[in-house]
Amino acid sequence: MTTRLNIFTIPPHRAFADALAQGLIRRHGGDPLRLARGVVLVPTNRAKRTITDAFVRASGGGLLLPRMVAIGDPELDEAAGPFLDPADDDAPIPPAVDPLQRRMILARLIETHDRSVDVAEAVRLAGDLGRTLDQMLVEEIAPSALRDVVLLDHLTVHWQRALDLFEIILEKWPQELEKLGRIDLAERRNLLLDRVAARWRAEPPERFVCAAGITTSAPAIARLLRVVAELPQGQVVLPGLDLAMADEEWAMLGPFPVDPASGRRRRSLDTHPQFHLKLLIDRMGVQRGEFENWRVATELDAPPARSKAIASAMMPAERTTLWSDLPAGERRLAGVRALEVATPAEEAQGIALALRQALEEPGRTAALVTPDRALAKRVAAHCSRWGIAIDDSAGAALSILPPGTLLLALAEAAAQGFAPMALLALLKHPLVRAGDERIGWLEQVRVLDLALRGPRPPAGLAGVAAHLVDPEGYDARTRARAIGPWAEIAALLEPIEAAFAAETVPPATLLAQLREAAERLCGERIWAGVDGRAAAALLDDLEREAVHGPALIAAASLPALLRTLMDEVAVRPPQGGHPRLAILGVIEARLHAADLLVLGGLNEGVWPGLPAPDPWLAPRIRSELGLPGLERRIGLAAHDLAQGLGAREVLLTRAKRDAGAPTIASRFWLRLEALSGGLERATELEAWARAIDVPGVHEPVTRPEPCPPVAIRPRSIPVTDVDRLKADPYAFYAKRMLRLRPLDPVDADPSAAWRGTAVHDALEQWARHDGCDPDALEPRVLEMLRAAHPMMRALWQPRLIEAVRWIVRETAAHPARRILAVEQEGGIDIAGVRLTGKFDRIDAMGDGTIGIVDYKTGQPPSTKAVRAGYSLQLGLLGLIAERGGFAGISGRASCFEYWSLARKNGEFGYVATPVDPAEKYGRMKPEEFVPTALDNFTKTVGEFLTGRAPFTAKLKPEYAPYSDYDQLMRRDEWYGRERR
């Protein structure tokens, strides 16, 4: 006698959860207790919430709900209660191994058998290994099946090594489980499902049992669904099974048996949205024709023609030639619109506007479904501009939430020896000293920030302390101010530095020090809230299970290890967003219904996403073993899209480019376009998205020309600022009157200015303390380089040594010249202001005159600039010297030289001069240089300092190459549009 199976499907155009709830209430709601005694098996905990909400909507009042059990729940027996694991069984099922414990054990096995892999990489690989192992357990494939695969001799070296290690671990893993007295979670779930299937087959329950929305094709689940379908009060309800598909098309999907002649298996159409459903019902041992439609309509349903159009759009590629012969009703996508914009920013703006528009109609609901978490975050941010809070049910990775970023910043800073960038990122974290202490703490950190500008100090807390007390170098006063704050900060970090000092450390030790250091910096606040509790739980689990993993870990590997684990911890926000709006991932949205469903991010690589490679088993081996192909996820993504297209109103969106390059439209988007002859465009949303942030009128800023009163203008100017005042008066105004100074970057590469200062200091010490001894300069430079970064030292030392050797030779080549003084400051009063300057070197020439020498690590000024009245610094220094502005220096300046350490004619070091007695190459005569400099200086000062001329921005841009104040003057807004 053939048993009638109670198997149904709800087509895509119907709202699955609402249709299911209404149908169950009609069948079993006559007796409220009968409905409450029933059991509804659903795929995930999110599906439980969705179906619960549907029951609430369908009840219209109070209702005792049936028990809902998520078969994907890790704690399946606890969630389901005694009917899945009855207490009177003779052979209780062993407990499952903790997922993190398993991962640490697998990481230890990987590291033991491959010493080239560090611990962080071993933990990452252990995660992939666990997923592959779970897939084998779910598909009930014994590890010994690997030995029967006939392709092993044809694998590349990479895959062969991975497979060898995989086999070794699979041999060791059962021994580890036996020691623990546990089994794998996937195996335990299979045993639980088989046990309840056997129990229900032997003793059918008196309550009704409904399996709804389950599409997983695992053999254990297929067996359970078969039993449920055979129960007198059992029902199996699948989402979106295509009952109208032609039999020949259905047969094309696969899976196919092995060809006895060739020994090969024909490839299945894994990417088709119906494939996983066909595999499921094949394993259930039922035929598609045995399914019936769940005949319940809801207010959220789309027209029935939508299901036909969806089925047509998802035809196998070989049958898409039939599209042109389809009736119009099977190609129509009424109610589906498309939003195609230029950038992800416009896409997010358009989606936010669509969600905001939905709220204008009372009771109307809307949801965004997308696998693109960046798009989801953007949409939520745009909605906040209208005061709309919208929850992303997919949550956020712990690694990007405040407690996670704090722990990662702390581990990174310790691993890098408290390098300035990592150190300041840690100390400025919003959780550090949050509350009443925050303002005072930030003041201390800002002082330290200023002190750590420029090249990196020596490593470690002691290295930072030594940098702060060093009397030499840039801005010693700022560094001295940071000594006190640093003592307090260093005391908080010393314990974790000690833990990270060893080359390898037990992981539990590092984790304990990390936790304690985080509490010293943040107090208990770091563990507050849902994200803090998630961070605390992860650290607690990791400390507890670390004993099962690798015995020792390199301290530098801890940040990568933590990031790997935190990336996999999804923290979902507590409920509190708008009740009529939702942002969902594709898994969360499988059974969700709304009046408007936005399917966002329809680009290749996003929806569908790129298949994640399996680093352990080659694709051909996976196929031979019967494991799901990597492309099956494309079929699942297609099914998710098909279900989403069944909403009453649908908006499809994509951006034509992402942050880096043009995008390719999703294959699903292209199919829908081709089928329908062109989707209806959401032109009004596109226009609104572009217009919402566009001002009606653009009013560019005018060129700044501040004109302060003469009385408050500076009455002192160094020779190095004269060119700035003349070529870019605004930059002089910003520097001298607004007193704004550009800050060096933190942890910066040594700049040209820094290198020049270091070389000048070495040359000064050589002249002052070594008497220009030819043998002393090179050791001075080597000592200076010893404090530089190793990379900079390796790149700069050879060329610098060649240049200083040239200086020694050049100095010795002019015995008639004598160095009078080096690095001396002075000044004179002239033209109503004080002109100050500092020379590098002044020589006594053989004829009684003096020579001004300026050392350059780069190129000297051009003759063209000198002729135009710029780069006259040497002339102004000569002017100060001639008028007695430098103590102990007198005489007429006749020689003006730049000693450049740059490369010329294949050698490092040469002398350049802006003067020439014969005026060669357009140079000035030596006797004209100082008067020319005086004349230019007098005119410039009379115009801008003692006169009333405005400080115009970029007055002579060709001689104002510096850009320190370009942002302040908003240069890009007016440059090129100003009136000449």
Secondary structure in CASP SS format (residue, H / E / C, confidence):
PFRMAT SS
TARGET T0000
AUTHOR 0000-0000-0000
METHOD secondary structure of the structure
MODEL  1
M C 1.00
T C 1.00
T C 1.00
R C 1.00
L C 1.00
N C 1.00
I E 1.00
F E 1.00
T E 1.00
I E 1.00
P C 1.00
P C 1.00
H C 1.00
R C 1.00
A C 1.00
F H 1.00
A H 1.00
D H 1.00
A H 1.00
L H 1.00
A H 1.00
Q H 1.00
G H 1.00
L H 1.00
I H 1.00
R H 1.00
R H 1.00
H H 1.00
G C 1.00
G C 1.00
D C 1.00
P H 1.00
L H 1.00
R H 1.00
L H 1.00
A H 1.00
R H 1.00
G C 1.00
V E 1.00
V E 1.00
L E 1.00
V E 1.00
P C 1.00
T C 1.00
N H 1.00
R H 1.00
A H 1.00
K H 1.00
R H 1.00
T H 1.00
I H 1.00
T H 1.00
D H 1.00
A H 1.00
F H 1.00
V H 1.00
R H 1.00
A H 1.00
S H 1.00
G C 1.00
G C 1.00
G C 1.00
L C 1.00
L C 1.00
L C 1.00
P C 1.00
R E 1.00
M E 1.00
V E 1.00
A E 1.00
I C 1.00
G C 1.00
D C 1.00
P C 1.00
E C 1.00
L H 1.00
D H 1.00
E H 1.00
A H 1.00
A H 1.00
G C 1.00
P C 1.00
F C 1.00
L C 1.00
D C 1.00
P C 1.00
A C 1.00
D C 1.00
D C 1.00
D C 1.00
A C 1.00
P C 1.00
I C 1.00
P C 1.00
P C 1.00
A E 1.00
V C 1.00
D C 1.00
P H 1.00
L H 1.00
Q H 1.00
R H 1.00
R H 1.00
M H 1.00
I H 1.00
L H 1.00
A H 1.00
R H 1.00
L H 1.00
I H 1.00
E H 1.00
T H 1.00
H H 1.00
D C 1.00
R C 1.00
S C 1.00
V C 1.00
D C 1.00
V H 1.00
A H 1.00
E H 1.00
A H 1.00
V H 1.00
R H 1.00
L H 1.00
A H 1.00
G H 1.00
D H 1.00
L H 1.00
G H 1.00
R H 1.00
T H 1.00
L H 1.00
D H 1.00
Q H 1.00
M H 1.00
L H 1.00
V H 1.00
E C 1.00
E C 1.00
I C 1.00
A C 1.00
P H 1.00
S H 1.00
A H 1.00
L H 1.00
R H 1.00
D H 1.00
V C 1.00
V C 1.00
L C 1.00
L H 1.00
D H 1.00
H H 1.00
L C 1.00
T C 1.00
V H 1.00
H H 1.00
W H 1.00
Q H 1.00
R H 1.00
A H 1.00
L H 1.00
D H 1.00
L H 1.00
F H 1.00
E H 1.00
I H 1.00
I H 1.00
L H 1.00
E H 1.00
K H 1.00
W H 1.00
P H 1.00
Q H 1.00
E H 1.00
L H 1.00
E H 1.00
K H 1.00
L H 1.00
G C 1.00
R C 1.00
I E 1.00
D C 1.00
L H 1.00
A H 1.00
E H 1.00
R H 1.00
R H 1.00
N H 1.00
L H 1.00
L H 1.00
L H 1.00
D H 1.00
R H 1.00
V H 1.00
A H 1.00
A H 1.00
R H 1.00
W H 1.00
R H 1.00
A H 1.00
E C 1.00
P C 1.00
P C 1.00
E C 1.00
R C 1.00
F C 1.00
V E 1.00
C E 1.00
A E 1.00
A E 1.00
G C 1.00
I C 1.00
T C 1.00
T C 1.00
S C 1.00
A C 1.00
P H 1.00
A H 1.00
I H 1.00
A H 1.00
R H 1.00
L H 1.00
L H 1.00
R H 1.00
V H 1.00
V H 1.00
A H 1.00
E H 1.00
L C 1.00
P C 1.00
Q C 1.00
G E 1.00
Q E 1.00
V E 1.00
V E 1.00
L E 1.00
P E 1.00
G C 1.00
L C 1.00
D C 1.00
L C 1.00
A C 1.00
M C 1.00
A C 1.00
D H 1.00
E H 1.00
E H 1.00
W H 1.00
A H 1.00
M H 1.00
L C 1.00
G C 1.00
P C 1.00
F C 1.00
P C 1.00
V E 1.00
D C 1.00
P C 1.00
A C 1.00
S C 1.00
G C 1.00
R C 1.00
R E 1.00
R C 1.00
R C 1.00
S C 1.00
L C 1.00
D C 1.00
T C 1.00
H C 1.00
P C 1.00
Q C 1.00
F H 1.00
H H 1.00
L H 1.00
K H 1.00
L H 1.00
L H 1.00
I H 1.00
D H 1.00
R H 1.00
M H 1.00
G C 1.00
V C 1.00
Q C 1.00
R H 1.00
G H 1.00
E H 1.00
F C 1.00
E E 1.00
N E 1.00
W C 1.00
R C 1.00
V C 1.00
A C 1.00
T C 1.00
E C 1.00
L C 1.00
D E 1.00
A C 1.00
P C 1.00
P C 1.00
A H 1.00
R H 1.00
S H 1.00
K H 1.00
A H 1.00
I H 1.00
A H 1.00
S H 1.00
A H 1.00
M C 1.00
M C 1.00
P C 1.00
A H 1.00
E H 1.00
R H 1.00
T H 1.00
T H 1.00
L H 1.00
W H 1.00
S H 1.00
D H 1.00
L C 1.00
P C 1.00
A H 1.00
G H 1.00
E H 1.00
R C 1.00
R C 1.00
L C 1.00
A C 1.00
G C 1.00
V E 1.00
R E 1.00
A E 1.00
L E 1.00
E E 1.00
V E 1.00
A C 1.00
T C 1.00
P H 1.00
A H 1.00
E H 1.00
E H 1.00
A H 1.00
Q H 1.00
G H 1.00
I H 1.00
A H 1.00
L H 1.00
A H 1.00
L H 1.00
R H 1.00
Q H 1.00
A H 1.00
L C 1.00
E C 1.00
E C 1.00
P C 1.00
G C 1.00
R C 1.00
T C 1.00
A E 1.00
A E 1.00
L E 1.00
V E 1.00
T C 1.00
P C 1.00
D C 1.00
R H 1.00
A H 1.00
L H 1.00
A H 1.00
K H 1.00
R H 1.00
V H 1.00
A H 1.00
A H 1.00
H H 1.00
C H 1.00
S H 1.00
R C 1.00
W C 1.00
G C 1.00
I C 1.00
A C 1.00
I C 1.00
D C 1.00
D E 1.00
S C 1.00
A C 1.00
G C 1.00
A E 1.00
A E 1.00
L H 1.00
S H 1.00
I H 1.00
L C 1.00
P H 1.00
P H 1.00
G H 1.00
T H 1.00
L H 1.00
L H 1.00
L H 1.00
A H 1.00
L H 1.00
A H 1.00
E H 1.00
A H 1.00
A H 1.00
A H 1.00
Q C 1.00
G C 1.00
F C 1.00
A C 1.00
P H 1.00
M H 1.00
A H 1.00
L H 1.00
L H 1.00
A H 1.00
L H 1.00
L H 1.00
K C 1.00
H C 1.00
P C 1.00
L C 1.00
V C 1.00
R C 1.00
A C 1.00
G C 1.00
D C 1.00
E C 1.00
R H 1.00
I H 1.00
G H 1.00
W H 1.00
L H 1.00
E H 1.00
Q H 1.00
V H 1.00
R H 1.00
V H 1.00
L H 1.00
D H 1.00
L H 1.00
A H 1.00
L C 1.00
R E 1.00
G E 1.00
P C 1.00
R C 1.00
P C 1.00
P C 1.00
A C 1.00
G H 1.00
L H 1.00
A H 1.00
G H 1.00
V H 1.00
A H 1.00
A H 1.00
H H 1.00
L H 1.00
V H 1.00
D C 1.00
P C 1.00
E C 1.00
G C 1.00
Y C 1.00
D C 1.00
A H 1.00
R H 1.00
T H 1.00
R H 1.00
A H 1.00
R H 1.00
A C 1.00
I H 1.00
G H 1.00
P H 1.00
W H 1.00
A H 1.00
E H 1.00
I H 1.00
A H 1.00
A H 1.00
L H 1.00
L H 1.00
E H 1.00
P H 1.00
I H 1.00
E H 1.00
A H 1.00
A H 1.00
F H 1.00
A H 1.00
A C 1.00
E C 1.00
T E 1.00
V E 1.00
P C 1.00
P H 1.00
A H 1.00
T H 1.00
L H 1.00
L H 1.00
A H 1.00
Q H 1.00
L H 1.00
R H 1.00
E H 1.00
A H 1.00
A H 1.00
E H 1.00
R H 1.00
L H 1.00
C H 1.00
G H 1.00
E H 1.00
R H 1.00
I H 1.00
W H 1.00
A C 1.00
G H 1.00
V H 1.00
D H 1.00
G H 1.00
R H 1.00
A H 1.00
A H 1.00
A H 1.00
A H 1.00
L H 1.00
L H 1.00
D H 1.00
D H 1.00
L H 1.00
E H 1.00
R H 1.00
E H 1.00
A H 1.00
V H 1.00
H H 1.00
G C 1.00
P C 1.00
A C 1.00
L C 1.00
I E 1.00
A E 1.00
A H 1.00
A H 1.00
S H 1.00
L H 1.00
P H 1.00
A H 1.00
L H 1.00
L H 1.00
R H 1.00
T H 1.00
L H 1.00
M H 1.00
D H 1.00
E C 1.00
V C 1.00
A E 1.00
V E 1.00
R C 1.00
P C 1.00
P C 1.00
Q C 1.00
G C 1.00
G C 1.00
H C 1.00
P C 1.00
R C 1.00
L E 1.00
A E 1.00
I E 1.00
L E 1.00
G C 1.00
V C 1.00
I C 1.00
E C 1.00
A C 1.00
R C 1.00
L C 1.00
H C 1.00
A C 1.00
A C 1.00
D C 1.00
L E 1.00
L E 1.00
V E 1.00
L E 1.00
G C 1.00
G C 1.00
L C 1.00
N E 1.00
E C 1.00
G E 1.00
V E 1.00
W C 1.00
P C 1.00
G E 1.00
L C 1.00
P C 1.00
A C 1.00
P C 1.00
D C 1.00
P C 1.00
W C 1.00
L C 1.00
A C 1.00
P H 1.00
R H 1.00
I H 1.00
R H 1.00
S H 1.00
E H 1.00
L H 1.00
G C 1.00
L C 1.00
P C 1.00
G C 1.00
L C 1.00
E C 1.00
R H 1.00
R H 1.00
I H 1.00
G H 1.00
L H 1.00
A H 1.00
A H 1.00
H H 1.00
D H 1.00
L H 1.00
A H 1.00
Q H 1.00
G H 1.00
L C 1.00
G C 1.00
A E 1.00
R C 1.00
E E 1.00
V E 1.00
L E 1.00
L E 1.00
T E 1.00
R E 1.00
A E 1.00
K C 1.00
R E 1.00
D C 1.00
A C 1.00
G C 1.00
A C 1.00
P E 1.00
T C 1.00
I C 1.00
A E 1.00
S C 1.00
R H 1.00
F H 1.00
W H 1.00
L H 1.00
R H 1.00
L H 1.00
E H 1.00
A H 1.00
L H 1.00
S H 1.00
G C 1.00
G C 1.00
L C 1.00
E E 1.00
R E 1.00
A C 1.00
T H 1.00
E H 1.00
L H 1.00
E H 1.00
A H 1.00
W H 1.00
A H 1.00
R H 1.00
A H 1.00
I C 1.00
D C 1.00
V C 1.00
P C 1.00
G C 1.00
V C 1.00
H C 1.00
E C 1.00
P C 1.00
V C 1.00
T C 1.00
R C 1.00
P C 1.00
E C 1.00
P C 1.00
C C 1.00
P C 1.00
P C 1.00
V H 1.00
A H 1.00
I H 1.00
R C 1.00
P C 1.00
R C 1.00
S E 1.00
I E 1.00
P E 1.00
V H 1.00
T H 1.00
D H 1.00
V H 1.00
D H 1.00
R H 1.00
L H 1.00
K H 1.00
A H 1.00
D C 1.00
P H 1.00
Y H 1.00
A H 1.00
F H 1.00
Y H 1.00
A H 1.00
K H 1.00
R H 1.00
M H 1.00
L C 1.00
R C 1.00
L C 1.00
R C 1.00
P C 1.00
L C 1.00
D C 1.00
P C 1.00
V E 1.00
D C 1.00
A C 1.00
D C 1.00
P C 1.00
S C 1.00
A H 1.00
A H 1.00
W H 1.00
R H 1.00
G H 1.00
T H 1.00
A H 1.00
V H 1.00
H H 1.00
D H 1.00
A H 1.00
L H 1.00
E H 1.00
Q H 1.00
W H 1.00
A H 1.00
R H 1.00
H H 1.00
D C 1.00
G C 1.00
C C 1.00
D C 1.00
P C 1.00
D C 1.00
A C 1.00
L H 1.00
E H 1.00
P H 1.00
R H 1.00
V H 1.00
L H 1.00
E H 1.00
M H 1.00
L H 1.00
R H 1.00
A C 1.00
A C 1.00
H C 1.00
P H 1.00
M H 1.00
M H 1.00
R H 1.00
A H 1.00
L H 1.00
W H 1.00
Q H 1.00
P H 1.00
R H 1.00
L H 1.00
I H 1.00
E H 1.00
A H 1.00
V H 1.00
R H 1.00
W H 1.00
I H 1.00
V H 1.00
R H 1.00
E H 1.00
T H 1.00
A H 1.00
A C 1.00
H C 1.00
P C 1.00
A C 1.00
R C 1.00
R E 1.00
I E 1.00
L E 1.00
A E 1.00
V E 1.00
E E 1.00
Q E 1.00
E E 1.00
G E 1.00
G E 1.00
I E 1.00
D E 1.00
I E 1.00
A C 1.00
G C 1.00
V E 1.00
R E 1.00
L E 1.00
T E 1.00
G E 1.00
K E 1.00
F E 1.00
D E 1.00
R E 1.00
I E 1.00
D E 1.00
A E 1.00
M C 1.00
G C 1.00
D C 1.00
G C 1.00
T C 1.00
I E 1.00
G E 1.00
I E 1.00
V E 1.00
D E 1.00
Y E 1.00
K E 1.00
T C 1.00
G C 1.00
Q C 1.00
P C 1.00
P C 1.00
S C 1.00
T H 1.00
K H 1.00
A H 1.00
V H 1.00
R H 1.00
A C 1.00
G C 1.00
Y C 1.00
S C 1.00
L C 1.00
Q H 1.00
L H 1.00
G H 1.00
L H 1.00
L H 1.00
G H 1.00
L H 1.00
I H 1.00
A H 1.00
E H 1.00
R C 1.00
G C 1.00
G C 1.00
F C 1.00
A C 1.00
G C 1.00
I C 1.00
S C 1.00
G C 1.00
R C 1.00
A E 1.00
S E 1.00
C E 1.00
F E 1.00
E E 1.00
Y E 1.00
W E 1.00
S E 1.00
L E 1.00
A E 1.00
R E 1.00
K E 1.00
N C 1.00
G C 1.00
E E 1.00
F E 1.00
G E 1.00
Y E 1.00
V E 1.00
A E 1.00
T C 1.00
P C 1.00
V E 1.00
D C 1.00
P C 1.00
A C 1.00
E C 1.00
K H 1.00
Y H 1.00
G H 1.00
R C 1.00
M E 1.00
K C 1.00
P H 1.00
E H 1.00
E H 1.00
F H 1.00
V H 1.00
P H 1.00
T H 1.00
A H 1.00
L H 1.00
D H 1.00
N H 1.00
F H 1.00
T H 1.00
K H 1.00
T H 1.00
V H 1.00
G H 1.00
E H 1.00
F H 1.00
L C 1.00
T C 1.00
G C 1.00
R C 1.00
A C 1.00
P C 1.00
F C 1.00
T C 1.00
A C 1.00
K C 1.00
L C 1.00
K C 1.00
P H 1.00
E H 1.00
Y H 1.00
A C 1.00
P C 1.00
Y C 1.00
S C 1.00
D C 1.00
Y C 1.00
D C 1.00
Q C 1.00
L C 1.00
M C 1.00
R C 1.00
R H 1.00
D H 1.00
E H 1.00
W H 1.00
Y C 1.00
G C 1.00
R C 1.00
E C 1.00
R C 1.00
R C 1.00
END
